[in-house]
């Protein structure tokens, strides 16, 4: 069986659906099932059972010999939260327990890191292990992900195989419960539907024009393909960037959403809230050469292709994956 943590969430529920399409049905879903908005993410999936995250390690002690791999995607993902003890508990300590359990039961581990660990990008976006300890994250979420990456690299004992995946800006179906943490594509679709226009943050950085703040946007479908690659590859352990290798502006993204919705462009700029300005990444772009070097040769959706698929096949008909 395959264990997926965070299985009721955005990427977790999508990977469960992807596994189903690949013929895997013996899947254990681990999450905190306290958000009714997440129910639709997994209600139509095929799985063996659901486990509350607080009971997972007791369950694993009884069933570890039956598990094939743990795909650990569960985390507190709020990037503006101000409760360090919550990030410490859920993103660092819980992940450490999973790492140690994988060693104990001889299990491979694929876990979610984040491109937010790169901070303001001044040190680049290279996933070379020697550079990772130098990164300076800008918020508690990112710091917790950074702390676990560094901890993992310091360990003398490792799971039989492990891969930490630094996800860049992921978008796609099943993120509908994420509110302000949902992708700009999802927020743009809803705002344009309701008002006919979209507001973007002005730039407060002299090197960037308004709307030219850029990210490496990646479809959740492409993320799922990378996860399945490592699930089957099971060699070349380490930390890897998972992006497209191309940075695109928020202005380009918003124009693509208008086009996919067949709406006339109507874009306004507003000041970035004061509490976000010092924690804002103006540019991210994954160096994916390391991923390519270990044999991942799949192409990625372009931003326009990914948005068109998301809007036309999921958002317009109001469907999950």
C-alpha positions in Angstrom: 0.0 0.0 0.0 1.0 3.6 -0.5 0.6 6.2 2.3 -0.1 9.8 1.3 -0.1 12.5 4.1 -2.0 15.7 3.5 -4.2 13.6 1.4 -7.3 15.7 1.8 -5.4 18.9 0.7 -4.5 20.3 -2.7 -1.5 18.4 -3.9 -2.2 15.4 -1.7 -5.7 14.7 -3.1 -4.5 15.3 -6.6 -1.7 12.8 -6.3 -4.2 10.3 -4.9 -6.3 10.8 -8.1 -3.2 10.4 -10.2 -2.3 7.2 -8.4 -5.8 5.9 -9.1 -5.4 6.6 -12.8 -2.2 4.7 -12.8 -4.0 1.7 -11.3 -3.1 2.1 -7.6 -6.1 1.7 -5.3 -4.5 0.5 -2.0 -3.8 3.9 -0.7 -4.0 5.1 2.9 -5.0 8.8 3.3 -3.5 10.6 6.3 -4.8 14.1 7.2 -6.6 16.1 9.9 -10.2 15.7 8.7 -11.5 18.9 10.3 -12.2 21.0 7.2 -15.5 20.1 5.4 -14.3 22.1 2.4 -11.7 19.4 1.8 -14.2 16.5 1.7 -14.9 16.9 -2.0 -11.2 16.6 -2.8 -11.1 12.9 -1.9 -14.7 11.6 -1.7 -14.6 10.2 -5.3 -11.1 8.6 -4.9 -10.4 5.0 -4.5 -8.5 4.3 -1.2 -8.2 1.7 1.6 -8.8 3.9 4.6 -8.4 7.3 6.1 -6.2 7.9 9.2 -6.2 11.0 11.4 -2.6 12.4 11.4 -2.5 12.2 15.2 -3.0 8.4 15.1 -0.8 7.7 12.1 2.3 6.5 13.9 0.2 4.1 16.0 -1.3 2.8 12.8 2.2 2.5 11.1 3.5 0.5 14.1 0.9 -2.1 13.2 1.0 -1.9 9.4 4.5 -0.7 8.5 5.4 -4.1 6.9 2.6 -3.6 4.3 3.6 -0.1 3.2 5.4 0.4 -0.1 6.3 4.1 0.3 5.3 7.3 2.2 4.5 10.4 0.2 4.6 13.1 2.8 2.7 16.2 1.7 1.0 17.2 4.9 2.0 20.5 6.4 0.8 23.8 7.8 1.0 25.8 4.5 -0.1 29.3 5.6 2.7 31.6 4.6 1.5 34.5 6.8 0.9 32.6 10.1 2.5 33.9 13.3 2.5 30.8 15.5 6.0 29.4 15.5 5.1 26.5 17.7 2.6 25.2 15.2 5.1 25.2 12.3 7.6 23.6 14.6 5.2 20.9 15.5 3.6 20.1 12.2 6.3 20.9 9.6 9.5 20.1 11.4 8.9 17.6 14.2 6.2 15.6 12.5 8.4 15.3 9.4 11.3 14.2 11.6 9.1 11.4 13.0 8.2 10.3 9.5 11.8 10.3 8.5 12.7 8.1 11.5 9.7 5.8 10.9 10.8 5.3 7.3 14.2 4.2 8.6 12.7 1.9 11.2 10.3 0.2 8.7 12.6 0.3 5.7 10.4 2.6 3.6 11.2 5.0 0.8 10.2 8.6 1.5 9.1 11.4 -0.9 8.4 14.7 0.9 7.3 18.2 0.1 9.7 21.1 0.6 9.1 24.5 -0.9 10.7 27.2 -3.1 9.8 29.7 -0.4 13.0 28.4 1.3 15.0 30.5 -1.1 13.9 33.7 0.5 14.4 36.8 -1.6 16.4 34.9 -4.2 19.6 36.8 -3.7 21.4 33.4 -3.4 19.8 32.0 -6.5 17.5 29.0 -6.9 20.0 26.2 -7.1 19.2 22.9 -5.3 22.9 22.0 -4.7 23.0 20.5 -1.2 26.1 22.6 -0.3 24.1 25.9 -0.8 20.9 24.9 1.0 22.1 25.8 4.6 22.8 29.4 3.5 19.2 30.3 2.4 17.3 32.9 4.4 13.5 32.3 4.3 11.1 35.2 4.7 8.3 33.6 6.8 7.7 31.0 9.4 6.3 28.5 6.9 9.4 28.7 4.7 11.7 28.6 7.7 10.1 25.4 8.9 10.6 23.8 5.5 14.2 25.0 5.4 14.8 23.7 8.9 13.7 20.2 7.9 15.7 20.2 4.7 18.8 21.2 6.7 18.1 18.6 9.3 17.6 15.9 6.7 21.0 16.7 5.1 22.7 16.5 8.5 21.4 13.0 9.2 23.8 10.0 9.2 20.9 7.6 8.9 18.6 7.9 5.9 15.5 6.1 4.6 16.4 3.4 2.0 15.5 6.2 -0.6 14.4 9.7 0.0 13.6 12.8 -2.1 12.7 16.3 -0.8 10.9 18.2 -3.5 11.1 22.0 -3.5 7.7 22.9 -5.1 7.6 26.2 -6.8 4.2 28.0 -7.4 1.8 25.2 -7.9 -1.7 25.7 -9.3 -4.5 23.5 -10.4 -7.7 21.7 -9.3 -8.4 20.8 -5.7 -7.0 24.0 -4.2 -10.5 25.4 -3.7 -10.3 25.3 0.1 -7.1 27.3 0.4 -8.7 30.8 0.5 -6.0 33.5 0.3 -3.3 30.8 0.0 -4.8 29.5 -3.2 -3.0 30.3 -6.5 -3.4 33.7 -8.2 -5.0 31.8 -11.1 -7.8 30.6 -8.8 -8.2 34.0 -7.2 -8.2 35.7 -10.6 -10.9 33.4 -12.0 -13.2 34.1 -9.0 -12.5 37.8 -9.0 -13.0 38.2 -12.7 -16.2 36.1 -12.5 -17.6 38.4 -9.8 -16.3 41.8 -10.8 -15.1 41.6 -14.4 -11.7 42.9 -13.4 -8.5 41.8 -11.5 -6.3 43.7 -9.1 -2.6 43.0 -8.9 0.0 44.3 -6.4 2.1 47.3 -7.4 5.8 46.7 -7.3 7.6 48.2 -4.4 11.0 47.2 -5.8 13.0 49.5 -8.1 14.0 46.6 -10.4 10.4 45.5 -11.2 7.6 47.3 -13.0 4.0 46.9 -11.7 2.8 43.4 -12.6 6.3 42.2 -13.6 6.8 40.3 -10.3 7.6 36.8 -11.6 7.3 33.2 -10.4 8.0 29.8 -11.7 4.4 28.6 -12.0 3.9 24.9 -12.3 0.7 22.8 -12.9 -0.2 20.3 -10.2 -0.3 17.7 -13.0 3.4 18.3 -13.6 4.1 18.1 -9.9 2.2 14.8 -9.7 4.3 13.4 -12.6 7.5 14.2 -10.8 6.3 12.6 -7.6 5.4 9.4 -9.5 8.8 9.5 -11.2 10.6 9.4 -7.8 8.2 6.8 -6.4 9.3 4.5 -9.2 12.9 5.7 -9.6 14.1 5.2 -6.0 17.7 6.1 -6.5 19.7 9.4 -6.4 18.4 10.4 -3.0 18.4 14.2 -2.3 16.6 17.5 -2.5 15.3 18.6 -5.9 13.7 21.7 -7.4 10.3 21.0 -8.9 9.4 23.9 -11.3 9.4 24.5 -15.0 12.7 26.3 -15.2 10.9 29.4 -16.6 9.7 32.5 -14.7 6.5 34.3 -15.8 5.0 37.6 -14.6 1.8 38.0 -12.7 0.7 40.3 -15.5 1.2 37.6 -18.1 -0.7 35.1 -15.9 -3.6 37.4 -15.4 -3.9 38.1 -19.2 -3.9 34.4 -19.8 -6.8 33.9 -17.3 -8.8 36.6 -19.1 -8.1 34.9 -22.4 -9.1 31.5 -21.2 -12.3 32.9 -19.8 -13.1 34.8 -23.0 -13.2 38.1 -21.1 -11.9 41.5 -22.0 -8.8 42.4 -20.0 -9.4 44.8 -17.1 -6.5 45.0 -14.7 -5.8 47.4 -11.9 -2.8 47.8 -9.5 -3.1 48.3 -5.8 -0.4 48.7 -3.1 1.0 45.5 -1.5 -0.1 45.3 2.1 2.5 46.6 4.5 2.7 43.3 6.4 3.7 41.4 3.2 6.2 43.8 1.7 9.2 42.5 3.6 8.3 38.9 3.0 7.5 39.1 -0.7 9.5 37.2 -3.3 9.7 39.3 -6.5 11.2 36.6 -8.6 11.6 32.8 -8.5 12.8 30.4 -11.1 13.8 26.8 -10.6 17.1 25.5 -11.7 15.9 22.0 -12.8 19.1 20.6 -14.2 19.6 18.3 -11.2 16.1 16.8 -11.9 17.0 16.4 -15.6 20.3 14.8 -14.7 18.6 11.9 -12.8 16.5 11.1 -15.8 13.3 13.2 -15.6 12.7 14.0 -19.3 9.0 14.9 -19.3 8.0 18.3 -20.8 6.1 20.8 -18.6 2.8 22.7 -19.4 3.5 26.2 -20.5 1.7 28.8 -18.3 -0.9 29.4 -20.9 -1.5 25.7 -21.5 -1.8 25.0 -17.7 -4.2 27.9 -17.2 -6.3 26.9 -20.2 -6.6 23.4 -18.9 -7.4 24.6 -15.3 -10.0 27.1 -16.4 -11.7 25.2 -19.1 -11.7 21.7 -17.6 -12.0 22.4 -13.9 -12.9 25.9 -12.9 -15.6 26.6 -15.5 -17.4 23.3 -14.9 -16.6 23.4 -11.1 -14.9 20.0 -11.1 -12.3 18.3 -8.9 -9.6 16.1 -10.1 
